[in-house]
């Protein structure tokens, strides 16, 4: 099912109550929408992959904020409640992928069950639940090619429902691979008990998502560590081990990434972009941008807005 625009979950919307009710069961569906301004109120959703292109949306989940743009996608489990906001000068393209309740468990069962047993029991008797870590995931080679394939297929309006249903199965198989990669990352953390490693990993990603959502504002190490409920030094050491950068280096990289998007996609003055992404001096911003990109902000804008 392809839904053009966000469905209305208000009590006045008969269609939303009939087709998108958790009580009746979520369908496999893709929401494809473009908005400059959007406030989508808190609602319960199914297992979801939430993407945004050519801009950014902010998602609020149980007191946490997630900034989702071209660099990442957000994964939320079945039954999670969330709201999302878009405030942009240009259209932000949203691609939300929903999986029907129980779908992930069935795919996981088929992946881990021996072939001879699948022959005897083609339909699961007892479904194995699966819970993913709710966080933003960087786009990469495992899942992103499938997301882009679905996006391109929807934009062409050529694929039929059979093609799309196959994509849901293949996409969820890739999502299980991502889940296995998370478990490998957790096992690299320095803790004896696995439950401790899982909790440390969860807290570090809460802090990273906090940094992403506040990248345009001043964010200090103590504040980041407090979000993770860790001491500043413990947080600094573990953050670098997991993400390969110190928290400050990560924040700087996020700000430069935001600046690149604004330079390529808006006509805002370079000085205004500098302040919008959290830098305090246009001169120091231009020098930092040149050191990282090998080109000045003005030259970067000329190249990318000319279509090169």
C-alpha positions as CSV (number, residue, x, y, z in Angstrom):
1,X,0.0,0.0,0.0
2,X,1.3,3.5,-1.0
3,X,-0.1,6.5,0.9
4,X,0.5,9.9,-0.7
5,X,0.6,12.2,2.3
6,X,0.3,11.6,6.0
7,X,-3.0,9.9,7.1
8,X,-5.3,11.7,9.5
9,X,-5.5,10.0,12.9
10,X,-8.1,12.4,14.3
11,X,-11.4,11.0,15.6
12,X,-13.1,12.8,12.7
13,X,-11.2,10.7,10.1
14,X,-13.2,7.6,9.3
15,X,-10.6,6.4,6.8
16,X,-7.8,6.6,9.4
17,X,-9.8,4.7,11.9
18,X,-10.7,1.9,9.5
19,X,-7.4,1.5,7.6
20,X,-4.7,2.5,10.1
21,X,-5.9,1.4,13.5
22,X,-3.5,-0.6,15.7
23,X,-6.6,-2.4,17.1
24,X,-7.4,-3.7,13.6
25,X,-3.8,-4.4,12.7
26,X,-1.3,-2.2,10.7
27,X,-0.8,-3.0,7.0
28,X,2.5,-3.1,5.2
29,X,2.5,0.5,3.8
30,X,4.7,3.3,2.5
31,X,3.9,6.9,3.3
32,X,5.4,9.3,0.7
33,X,4.9,13.0,1.3
34,X,6.4,16.4,0.7
35,X,6.0,19.3,3.2
36,X,7.6,22.5,4.1
37,X,5.6,22.9,7.3
38,X,4.2,20.0,9.2
39,X,3.2,19.2,12.7
40,X,2.0,15.6,12.9
41,X,0.6,15.0,16.4
42,X,1.6,12.1,18.6
43,X,0.2,8.8,17.5
44,X,0.9,5.1,17.8
45,X,2.7,3.4,14.9
46,X,3.8,0.0,13.8
47,X,7.4,-1.1,13.3
48,X,8.6,1.8,11.1
49,X,11.6,3.0,9.2
50,X,11.4,6.8,8.9
51,X,13.5,8.7,6.3
52,X,13.7,12.3,5.0
53,X,15.4,13.6,1.9
54,X,16.3,17.1,0.8
55,X,15.8,18.4,4.4
56,X,15.2,17.4,8.0
57,X,12.3,16.4,10.2
58,X,12.3,16.3,14.0
59,X,10.7,13.3,15.8
60,X,9.7,13.3,19.5
61,X,9.6,9.9,21.2
62,X,9.0,9.7,25.0
63,X,10.9,12.8,25.8
64,X,13.7,12.2,23.3
65,X,14.3,14.2,20.1
66,X,15.6,12.7,16.8
67,X,16.8,14.8,13.9
68,X,16.4,12.8,10.7
69,X,17.8,13.9,7.3
70,X,19.7,12.6,4.3
71,X,22.4,11.1,6.5
72,X,20.3,8.8,8.6
73,X,17.0,7.0,9.2
74,X,15.1,6.4,12.4
75,X,13.9,3.0,13.5
76,X,10.9,2.7,15.9
77,X,9.3,-0.5,17.2
78,X,5.7,-1.7,16.9
79,X,3.4,0.2,19.3
80,X,5.7,3.2,19.9
81,X,4.1,6.6,20.1
82,X,5.7,9.6,18.4
83,X,5.1,13.0,16.8
84,X,7.1,14.7,14.0
85,X,7.7,18.3,12.9
86,X,9.0,19.8,9.6
87,X,10.0,23.4,9.4
88,X,11.9,24.1,6.2
89,X,12.3,26.7,3.5
90,X,12.0,24.0,0.8
91,X,10.0,20.8,0.5
92,X,11.3,17.9,2.6
93,X,10.5,14.5,1.1
94,X,9.4,12.0,3.7
95,X,9.5,8.3,3.2
96,X,8.0,6.3,6.1
97,X,7.8,2.5,5.8
98,X,5.4,0.6,8.0
99,X,5.5,-3.2,8.6
100,X,2.4,-5.0,9.7
101,X,2.3,-6.3,13.3
102,X,4.0,-9.7,13.5
103,X,5.7,-9.4,10.1
104,X,9.2,-9.0,11.5
105,X,8.8,-12.1,13.7
106,X,7.7,-14.2,10.8
107,X,10.7,-13.1,8.7
108,X,13.1,-13.7,11.6
109,X,11.6,-17.2,12.1
110,X,12.1,-18.1,8.4
111,X,15.8,-16.8,8.6
112,X,16.8,-18.8,11.7
113,X,14.7,-22.0,11.3
114,X,16.3,-25.1,9.6
115,X,15.0,-25.8,6.1
116,X,13.5,-29.2,7.0
117,X,11.5,-27.8,9.8
118,X,10.2,-25.0,7.5
119,X,9.0,-27.7,5.1
120,X,7.0,-29.4,7.9
121,X,5.8,-26.1,9.4
122,X,5.4,-23.5,6.6
123,X,3.3,-21.3,8.9
124,X,4.7,-20.3,12.4
125,X,3.0,-21.8,15.4
126,X,4.7,-19.7,18.0
127,X,5.9,-16.4,16.7
128,X,9.3,-15.2,18.0
129,X,9.1,-11.5,18.9
130,X,11.9,-9.1,17.8
131,X,12.8,-5.7,19.3
132,X,15.1,-3.4,17.5
133,X,17.2,-0.7,19.1
134,X,15.3,2.6,18.7
135,X,17.8,5.1,17.4
136,X,18.9,6.9,14.2
137,X,21.0,4.7,11.9
138,X,23.5,6.1,9.4
139,X,22.7,5.4,5.8
140,X,25.0,2.7,4.5
141,X,25.4,-0.3,2.2
142,X,23.1,-2.7,4.1
143,X,19.7,-1.1,4.1
144,X,20.0,2.2,2.2
145,X,20.1,0.7,-1.4
146,X,16.7,-0.9,-0.8
147,X,15.3,2.3,0.7
148,X,16.4,4.2,-2.4
149,X,15.1,1.5,-4.7
150,X,11.6,1.7,-3.0
151,X,11.8,5.5,-3.2
152,X,12.6,5.5,-6.9
153,X,9.9,2.9,-7.6
154,X,7.2,5.0,-5.8
155,X,8.3,8.1,-7.6
156,X,8.0,6.4,-11.0
157,X,4.5,5.2,-10.1
158,X,5.1,2.1,-12.2
159,X,5.5,-0.8,-9.7
160,X,2.4,-2.7,-8.8
161,X,1.4,-4.1,-5.4
162,X,3.2,-7.4,-6.0
163,X,6.5,-5.7,-6.5
164,X,6.1,-3.6,-3.4
165,X,5.1,-6.6,-1.2
166,X,8.4,-8.3,-2.3
167,X,10.3,-5.2,-1.2
168,X,8.8,-5.4,2.3
169,X,10.2,-8.9,2.7
170,X,13.6,-8.1,1.3
171,X,13.9,-4.9,3.3
172,X,13.1,-6.6,6.6
173,X,15.7,-9.3,5.8
174,X,18.2,-6.4,5.5
175,X,16.9,-4.9,8.7
176,X,17.6,-8.1,10.6
177,X,21.2,-7.9,9.2
178,X,21.4,-4.3,10.7
179,X,20.2,-5.7,14.0
180,X,22.9,-8.3,14.0
181,X,25.5,-5.6,13.3
182,X,24.2,-3.7,16.4
183,X,24.8,-6.8,18.5
184,X,28.4,-7.0,17.2
185,X,29.0,-3.4,18.1
186,X,27.6,-4.0,21.6
187,X,29.9,-6.9,22.1
188,X,32.9,-4.6,21.5
189,X,32.1,-2.5,24.6
190,X,34.4,-3.0,27.6
191,X,32.0,-4.6,30.1
192,X,31.9,-8.1,31.5
193,X,28.1,-8.5,31.6
194,X,26.2,-8.4,28.3
195,X,23.3,-6.5,30.0
196,X,25.8,-3.8,31.0
197,X,27.1,-3.5,27.4
198,X,23.6,-3.2,26.0
199,X,22.8,-0.5,28.5
200,X,26.0,1.4,27.8
201,X,25.3,1.2,24.0
202,X,21.8,2.4,24.5
203,X,22.9,5.4,26.6
204,X,25.6,6.4,24.2
205,X,23.1,6.5,21.3
206,X,20.7,8.5,23.4
207,X,23.5,11.1,23.8
208,X,24.4,10.9,20.1
209,X,20.8,11.5,19.0
210,X,20.6,14.4,21.5
211,X,23.7,15.9,19.9
212,X,22.1,15.5,16.5
213,X,18.9,17.2,17.6
214,X,20.8,20.1,19.2
215,X,23.6,20.5,16.7
216,X,22.7,24.1,15.8
217,X,22.9,25.2,19.5
218,X,25.8,25.3,22.0
219,X,26.2,21.8,23.5
220,X,28.8,21.1,26.2
221,X,30.4,17.8,27.3
222,X,28.8,17.9,30.7
223,X,25.4,18.2,29.1
224,X,26.0,15.4,26.7
225,X,27.3,13.1,29.5
226,X,24.3,14.0,31.7
227,X,21.9,12.9,28.9
228,X,23.7,9.5,28.9
229,X,23.7,9.4,32.7
230,X,27.5,8.9,32.7
231,X,30.4,10.9,34.1
232,X,32.0,13.2,31.5
233,X,35.3,11.3,31.2
234,X,33.6,7.9,31.0
235,X,31.2,9.2,28.4
236,X,34.1,10.8,26.4
237,X,36.1,7.6,26.4
238,X,33.2,5.3,25.4
239,X,31.8,7.7,22.8
240,X,35.1,7.8,20.9
241,X,35.3,4.0,21.1
242,X,31.9,3.5,19.6
243,X,31.7,6.3,17.1
244,X,35.4,6.8,16.2
245,X,35.2,10.6,17.1
246,X,35.2,12.5,20.3
247,X,31.8,14.2,21.1
248,X,33.2,17.6,20.0
249,X,34.6,16.2,16.8
250,X,31.2,14.5,16.1
251,X,29.3,17.7,16.8
252,X,31.7,19.6,14.4
253,X,31.1,17.0,11.7
254,X,27.3,17.3,12.1
255,X,27.5,21.1,11.8
256,X,29.6,20.9,8.7
257,X,27.2,18.4,7.2
258,X,24.3,20.8,8.0
259,X,26.2,23.6,6.4
260,X,26.8,21.6,3.2
261,X,23.1,20.9,2.9
262,X,22.2,24.6,3.4
263,X,24.8,25.8,0.9
264,X,23.6,23.4,-1.8
265,X,19.9,23.7,-1.1
266,X,19.2,27.3,0.0
267,X,20.2,30.9,-0.9
268,X,20.9,31.9,2.7
269,X,24.1,34.1,3.1
270,X,27.1,32.1,4.3
271,X,27.2,34.2,7.5
272,X,23.6,33.2,8.3
273,X,24.4,29.5,7.6
274,X,27.4,29.8,10.0
275,X,25.1,31.0,12.8
276,X,22.3,28.6,12.0
277,X,24.5,25.5,12.3
278,X,26.0,26.6,15.6
279,X,29.3,28.4,14.8
280,X,29.9,31.8,16.3
281,X,32.4,33.3,13.8
282,X,31.9,33.4,9.9
283,X,35.7,33.7,9.5
284,X,36.5,30.6,11.7
285,X,33.6,28.7,10.0
286,X,35.0,29.4,6.5
287,X,38.5,28.3,7.6
288,X,37.2,25.1,9.2
289,X,35.0,24.4,6.1
290,X,38.0,24.8,3.8
291,X,40.2,22.5,5.9
292,X,37.6,19.7,5.9
293,X,36.3,20.1,2.3
294,X,39.3,21.6,0.5
295,X,37.1,24.4,-0.8
296,X,35.5,27.6,0.5
297,X,31.8,27.7,1.3
298,X,31.2,30.1,-1.6
299,X,33.0,27.8,-4.0
300,X,31.1,24.8,-2.7
301,X,27.8,26.6,-3.2
302,X,28.7,27.5,-6.8
303,X,29.7,24.0,-7.7
304,X,26.7,22.3,-6.1
305,X,24.0,24.8,-7.1
306,X,25.2,24.7,-10.7
307,X,24.5,21.0,-10.7
308,X,28.1,19.7,-11.0
